[in-house]
Amino acid sequence: MVTVAERLAALGAHHDVVTWAAGYGTDFRAAFRECPRGDWLLGVAARRAVPWRRVARAAAACLRVGLDGRAPPDLLLDAAEVADGWACAVVEPGARESTRALLRALEPPDAATAALASAALLCVELDDGSLDSAALVPALVVEASLAGTIDCAWTSIVRHTQLATASAVREHIDWESLGCGR
């Protein structure tokens, strides 16, 4: 039977993901359940051809992790709603296009807002042809969390944000949709 690490390597996963997965042997469910990073989960989901709408909803949930507890510009909050609505097919293409244009024109006041604006733009632009960029959203959320933080807190903040984005992904993408155990 193929191991988790072998399957991830065959999918083209980065070396750090494959190395992390080596300890799981053939226990794909445990690896999915315990994966500590949203970017890894979204990367696998994109490579396993999970329907784009599910990947997009998971990416929007990761964006919300970054927006939680902040006072971001309303545009970023709106972008999370538009991205999620686009993925649910309840937002008109015109709303998506206008949000995209507004995000591109935004002049962020700080590094955290810039990272979140980039994540929001990726979320709004996600569709069937751009799934690989979904994995960047949790990474940008981590970047936003680190902006303005003192060095001694970085490790804790990175770990917390990575775990929060992984949980957000698992809310929208379940084990079965990955089909890794087959």
Contacts in CASP RR format, 6 or more apart in sequence:
PFRMAT RR
TARGET T0000
AUTHOR 0000-0000-0000
METHOD contacts of the structure
MODEL  1
MVTVAERLAALGAHHDVVTWAAGYGTDFRAAFRECPRGDWLLGVAARRAV
PWRRVARAAAACLRVGLDGRAPPDLLLDAAEVADGWACAVVEPGARESTR
ALLRALEPPDAATAALASAALLCVELDDGSLDSAALVPALVVEASLAGTI
DCAWTSIVRHTQLATASAVREHIDWESLGCGR
1 26 0 8 1.000
2 10 0 8 1.000
2 26 0 8 1.000
3 21 0 8 1.000
3 22 0 8 1.000
3 24 0 8 1.000
3 25 0 8 1.000
3 26 0 8 1.000
4 21 0 8 1.000
4 22 0 8 1.000
4 23 0 8 1.000
4 24 0 8 1.000
4 25 0 8 1.000
4 26 0 8 1.000
4 27 0 8 1.000
4 28 0 8 1.000
4 31 0 8 1.000
4 180 0 8 1.000
5 18 0 8 1.000
5 19 0 8 1.000
5 21 0 8 1.000
5 22 0 8 1.000
5 23 0 8 1.000
5 24 0 8 1.000
5 25 0 8 1.000
7 28 0 8 1.000
7 180 0 8 1.000
7 181 0 8 1.000
8 17 0 8 1.000
8 18 0 8 1.000
8 21 0 8 1.000
8 44 0 8 1.000
9 18 0 8 1.000
11 44 0 8 1.000
11 47 0 8 1.000
11 48 0 8 1.000
12 47 0 8 1.000
13 21 0 8 1.000
13 40 0 8 1.000
13 43 0 8 1.000
13 44 0 8 1.000
13 47 0 8 1.000
17 40 0 8 1.000
17 44 0 8 1.000
20 36 0 8 1.000
20 40 0 8 1.000
21 31 0 8 1.000
24 30 0 8 1.000
24 31 0 8 1.000
24 34 0 8 1.000
28 175 0 8 1.000
28 180 0 8 1.000
28 181 0 8 1.000
29 175 0 8 1.000
32 41 0 8 1.000
32 170 0 8 1.000
32 175 0 8 1.000
32 178 0 8 1.000
32 180 0 8 1.000
33 170 0 8 1.000
33 175 0 8 1.000
35 41 0 8 1.000
35 166 0 8 1.000
36 159 0 8 1.000
36 162 0 8 1.000
36 163 0 8 1.000
36 166 0 8 1.000
37 138 0 8 1.000
37 162 0 8 1.000
37 163 0 8 1.000
37 165 0 8 1.000
37 166 0 8 1.000
38 62 0 8 1.000
38 135 0 8 1.000
38 138 0 8 1.000
38 162 0 8 1.000
38 165 0 8 1.000
38 166 0 8 1.000
38 168 0 8 1.000
38 169 0 8 1.000
39 135 0 8 1.000
39 136 0 8 1.000
39 137 0 8 1.000
39 138 0 8 1.000
39 139 0 8 1.000
39 162 0 8 1.000
39 165 0 8 1.000
40 135 0 8 1.000
40 166 0 8 1.000
41 58 0 8 1.000
41 166 0 8 1.000
41 169 0 8 1.000
41 170 0 8 1.000
41 173 0 8 1.000
42 55 0 8 1.000
42 58 0 8 1.000
42 59 0 8 1.000
42 62 0 8 1.000
42 134 0 8 1.000
42 135 0 8 1.000
42 137 0 8 1.000
42 138 0 8 1.000
42 169 0 8 1.000
42 173 0 8 1.000
43 132 0 8 1.000
43 134 0 8 1.000
43 135 0 8 1.000
44 178 0 8 1.000
44 180 0 8 1.000
45 54 0 8 1.000
45 55 0 8 1.000
45 58 0 8 1.000
45 131 0 8 1.000
45 134 0 8 1.000
45 169 0 8 1.000
45 173 0 8 1.000
45 177 0 8 1.000
45 178 0 8 1.000
46 55 0 8 1.000
46 131 0 8 1.000
46 132 0 8 1.000
46 134 0 8 1.000
46 135 0 8 1.000
48 177 0 8 1.000
48 178 0 8 1.000
48 179 0 8 1.000
48 180 0 8 1.000
50 173 0 8 1.000
50 177 0 8 1.000
50 178 0 8 1.000
51 177 0 8 1.000
52 87 0 8 1.000
52 126 0 8 1.000
52 127 0 8 1.000
52 128 0 8 1.000
52 129 0 8 1.000
52 131 0 8 1.000
53 87 0 8 1.000
53 88 0 8 1.000
53 89 0 8 1.000
54 87 0 8 1.000
54 172 0 8 1.000
54 173 0 8 1.000
54 177 0 8 1.000
55 126 0 8 1.000
55 131 0 8 1.000
55 134 0 8 1.000
55 172 0 8 1.000
55 173 0 8 1.000
56 83 0 8 1.000
56 84 0 8 1.000
56 86 0 8 1.000
56 87 0 8 1.000
56 123 0 8 1.000
56 126 0 8 1.000
56 127 0 8 1.000
56 134 0 8 1.000
57 84 0 8 1.000
57 87 0 8 1.000
57 88 0 8 1.000
57 172 0 8 1.000
58 134 0 8 1.000
58 168 0 8 1.000
58 169 0 8 1.000
58 171 0 8 1.000
58 172 0 8 1.000
58 173 0 8 1.000
59 83 0 8 1.000
59 122 0 8 1.000
59 123 0 8 1.000
59 126 0 8 1.000
59 134 0 8 1.000
59 137 0 8 1.000
59 138 0 8 1.000
60 80 0 8 1.000
60 83 0 8 1.000
60 84 0 8 1.000
60 87 0 8 1.000
60 123 0 8 1.000
61 84 0 8 1.000
61 168 0 8 1.000
61 169 0 8 1.000
61 171 0 8 1.000
61 172 0 8 1.000
62 119 0 8 1.000
62 137 0 8 1.000
62 138 0 8 1.000
62 141 0 8 1.000
62 165 0 8 1.000
62 168 0 8 1.000
62 169 0 8 1.000
63 76 0 8 1.000
63 79 0 8 1.000
63 80 0 8 1.000
63 83 0 8 1.000
63 116 0 8 1.000
63 119 0 8 1.000
63 120 0 8 1.000
63 123 0 8 1.000
63 137 0 8 1.000
63 141 0 8 1.000
64 80 0 8 1.000
64 168 0 8 1.000
65 138 0 8 1.000
65 141 0 8 1.000
65 161 0 8 1.000
65 164 0 8 1.000
65 165 0 8 1.000
65 168 0 8 1.000
66 116 0 8 1.000
66 119 0 8 1.000
66 141 0 8 1.000
66 144 0 8 1.000
66 145 0 8 1.000
66 161 0 8 1.000
67 76 0 8 1.000
67 77 0 8 1.000
67 80 0 8 1.000
67 116 0 8 1.000
70 112 0 8 1.000
70 116 0 8 1.000
72 113 0 8 1.000
72 116 0 8 1.000
73 106 0 8 1.000
73 113 0 8 1.000
75 99 0 8 1.000
75 102 0 8 1.000
75 103 0 8 1.000
75 106 0 8 1.000
75 117 0 8 1.000
75 120 0 8 1.000
76 113 0 8 1.000
76 116 0 8 1.000
76 117 0 8 1.000
76 120 0 8 1.000
78 99 0 8 1.000
79 99 0 8 1.000
79 103 0 8 1.000
79 120 0 8 1.000
79 121 0 8 1.000
79 123 0 8 1.000
79 124 0 8 1.000
80 120 0 8 1.000
80 123 0 8 1.000
82 91 0 8 1.000
82 95 0 8 1.000
82 96 0 8 1.000
82 99 0 8 1.000
82 124 0 8 1.000
83 120 0 8 1.000
83 123 0 8 1.000
83 124 0 8 1.000
83 126 0 8 1.000
85 91 0 8 1.000
86 96 0 8 1.000
86 124 0 8 1.000
86 126 0 8 1.000
87 126 0 8 1.000
96 124 0 8 1.000
99 124 0 8 1.000
100 121 0 8 1.000
100 124 0 8 1.000
100 125 0 8 1.000
103 117 0 8 1.000
103 120 0 8 1.000
103 121 0 8 1.000
103 124 0 8 1.000
104 121 0 8 1.000
106 117 0 8 1.000
108 114 0 8 1.000
108 116 0 8 1.000
108 117 0 8 1.000
110 147 0 8 1.000
111 143 0 8 1.000
111 144 0 8 1.000
111 147 0 8 1.000
111 148 0 8 1.000
112 144 0 8 1.000
112 145 0 8 1.000
112 147 0 8 1.000
112 148 0 8 1.000
113 144 0 8 1.000
115 140 0 8 1.000
115 141 0 8 1.000
115 143 0 8 1.000
115 144 0 8 1.000
115 147 0 8 1.000
116 140 0 8 1.000
116 141 0 8 1.000
116 144 0 8 1.000
118 136 0 8 1.000
118 140 0 8 1.000
119 136 0 8 1.000
119 137 0 8 1.000
119 140 0 8 1.000
119 141 0 8 1.000
119 144 0 8 1.000
122 133 0 8 1.000
122 134 0 8 1.000
122 136 0 8 1.000
122 137 0 8 1.000
122 140 0 8 1.000
123 137 0 8 1.000
125 133 0 8 1.000
126 133 0 8 1.000
126 134 0 8 1.000
137 165 0 8 1.000
138 161 0 8 1.000
138 162 0 8 1.000
138 165 0 8 1.000
138 166 0 8 1.000
138 168 0 8 1.000
138 169 0 8 1.000
141 161 0 8 1.000
141 165 0 8 1.000
142 157 0 8 1.000
142 158 0 8 1.000
142 161 0 8 1.000
142 162 0 8 1.000
142 165 0 8 1.000
145 157 0 8 1.000
145 158 0 8 1.000
145 160 0 8 1.000
145 161 0 8 1.000
146 154 0 8 1.000
146 157 0 8 1.000
146 158 0 8 1.000
149 157 0 8 1.000
END
